[in-house]
Amino acid sequence: MSNRAIFEVIATSAQDAVAAAAGGADRLELAGDMSADGLTPSVEEFARIRAAVHIPLRVMLRDGDGFVPRDLDGLCATAGQLRAEGAEEFVLGFLTPDGEVDLDAVRTVLDAIPGCRWTFHRALDNAADRCAVRAAIDGLPGLDTVLTAGSSAGVASGLDVLANEVALSGKPGYQPQILVGGGLKTHQVAGLRSLGVDGFHVGGMVRTGGWDTPVDTGLVQQWRRLVDAEVGAAA
């Protein structure tokens, strides 16, 4: 795996999950209600997906538009139910109304899923000060990945930021793996690989007609081949 990038696909159903796994996805992000940019899936849907595939699953913990939790107690209760159902990896990240990282909320949710690995998601791209967020979350238990486009507007607008942050990888605040996602396009993969990016995340790009259509195995395979080819070129 040392020369293979992680390729993560968003799945909203067992059908999506099976198609993504068949196409070569390494890991799935499980989410519901993509009209709200991805909310926590139901425990029942998680159970169906877990029964259908045997690749790592990261479950979104988010309960509304934006990154300010609406019902933290309810979110923690759902997280605990998902954990009891077998979830071992999660995706989360919360901001205050002022755009600062809400560490209290993050820690409260982490207390509901002790020992689990997790991704801090694109709340980073929507924060008032991403450097401050990076410093604040540094060392939180289980944090091994940061999902980012480098900009709230998407990868095309965040390339310079991504280049800077990849260059800082391994330094305090920049130890989690960078997983690039958010408007990611195929033509951007080569440049990102040349920077040293080794994690890619897609959702709508592996569907033929947007979020109303299921994941297409053929499109996942195309992305898998592209990412693997660029890994070889960048090595």
N, C-alpha and C positions, 0 to 999 in steps of 0.2 A: 504493500500500500504506500510505500514511501514516495513513489513516483506517480501516484494516482490522485487526482483531485476528487474531493467529495462533491457529488452531484445530488442535490436535494430537490424534491418536487412537492408542490402543494397538492394534497389530496383532500377531498371533501366527502368521499364515500368509499365503500369497499370496492366498487367498480373502478374508481380512480386509482386506488391503491394497487389493485391487481395489474392494471395496465402500466402504471409507473414502474412497478417492480419488474414486470416482464420486459420493459424497455431498458432496464439497466440502472435505474435510480439506486443510489446507495442508501438513501434515507428519505423519509417522508415527513413533511410538516402537515399535521392534521388540523384543519380549521373548518368552521362553518360560516355561513352568511358572508360570502365574499363581497356582497354589495356594501358591506361595512368594513371592507379590507381585512376580513378574517376574524371571527370570534371563536370562542371555545366551542368545540363540537360537543354533542350530547355524549353521555357515558355509553349509551346504547350503540351509537355509531362508532365510537372508539372500539367497543367490544367486537363489533362486526369486522372492523378493519384489522384488528389484532388477530382475529381468527383466520383472516383471508390471506395475510402475507407474513413473511418471516424476515423482514428487514427492520432496522431501527425506526422508531416512530417518535417524533417530537410533537407534543400536543400544545396547541395555542391556549394560553390563559389570558383572555381579554373579553370584556363584557360590554363594549360599546364603541361607537365611533370615537376617534381620538385615542389618547393614551392616559386619560384620567379615569381611574376605576370608578364605576357607578355604585357597586355593592361589593365592597371588599370581603365582608363576611361570607356573602354568597359565593364569591369567586373561590375563596379558600375552601368552602364546603365542597364545591364541585371538584376542585383540585384533589381534595382528599378522596373523593369517590373515584376519580380517575386513577389515582394511585392504588386504591384498593382493588380496582379492576385490572391492574397490571401495568399501568403507565409508568415508565421509568425515566422518560426524558420530556422536557417541556420547553416552551417558548414564552417569554414574558418580558415586561418592561413598562414602567409607569412614570408619568410626568405629573408635576403639579400644574395648576392652571397657568402659572407663570412660565412654564416650559423648563423648569428645573427637574432633575431626576427626583422621584419620590421614593427615597430609600426606605422610608418606613413601610410603604406599601409593598415594595419589593421584598423586604425582609419578612414581612407578615406572610406573604404567599410562600416564600421559601420555607418558612416554618411548617407549612402544611405538606410539603413534599421533601422531607429531609433525605439527604443522600442521593438526590437525583441530579443528573447533568442537565444543563439548560442553556438556551440561547437568549441573549439580550437582543430584542428585535429592533425594528426601525423607529422606535421611540427615539433612538440616538439621532436619527436624521431630522427629527422634528423638535429637538431640544434647542433651547436658547444658546447653549454653549456646549458643544459636543466634547471638547477637551475636559470640561468640568465633569461631564457624565462619565467619561472614561476613567477619570481619577476616582470618582465616587464609587463606582462599581468594582474597582480593582480589588481582587482577592475575595469577592463574595463566594461562598461555598457552592461548588458545582458548576460555576460559570466556565464554559469552555469555548463559547462561540459568540460572535457578534455579527448579526445580520445587518448589512448596511448597503446603501446605494451611494453613500458619500454626500447625498443631498436629498432633501424632501421631494425634489422635482424628478428624481430618478438617476440612474447610472450615467446617462449622457451628460448631466450637469455636475456629477460628482467625481469625475475621473481624477481631477487634480487632488482632491481630498483623499480619495482611495490610494493614490500613489504615495502621498505623504504618510498615510497610516500604515500601509504595507511596509514602508521603509523603517517604521518604528517598531515593527513586530518583535516581540520578545522583551521589550523594555517595559518598565512599570506602566500599567494602564493599557498596554497593548499586547498582552500575552495571549488572550483568547484568539482562536482562529477567526480570521475574517471570512465571512460567507457573503459573497456579493449577490444582491438581489434587489429588485425594484425597478422594473422597466428594462431589465437586462435583455440585450439583443445578441443574436449570433455573431454579428460582425465585431462585437466588442470583446469577445472571448480571447482572441489572440493577443491583443494589447494588454489585457488584464493578466494573462498568463505570463507575459514577458515581464510584468511588474513583480511577479511572485505570488499572485493570487492562486490559492489552491482549494477554493470552495465556491460553488456556484448554486444558485437557488432560483427556480423558475416556477411559474404557475400558469398564467394565461398563454404563455408561448408554447405550451405543449397541448393546447386544445385548439381544435379547428375553427371554433366559432365563439370564443370567449367563455366566460364562466358558466354559461347555460349549456355548454357541451362538455362531455367527459374528457378525461385525459386520453390522449391518443398514443398508443404504444409506439407507432412508427415515428412520431415526432420526438418522443423521449429517446428512442434509439439514435435519431439524428443528432440530438444534443449530446448524448453519451459519446458518440464517435467524435464529435467536434471537440469536446472537452479532453478526451483521451489523446486525440491528435495533437492538440495544442500543448498538452502536458509533455508529450514527446519532443515537440519542437522547442519548448522552453527549457528542457533538461540540459 
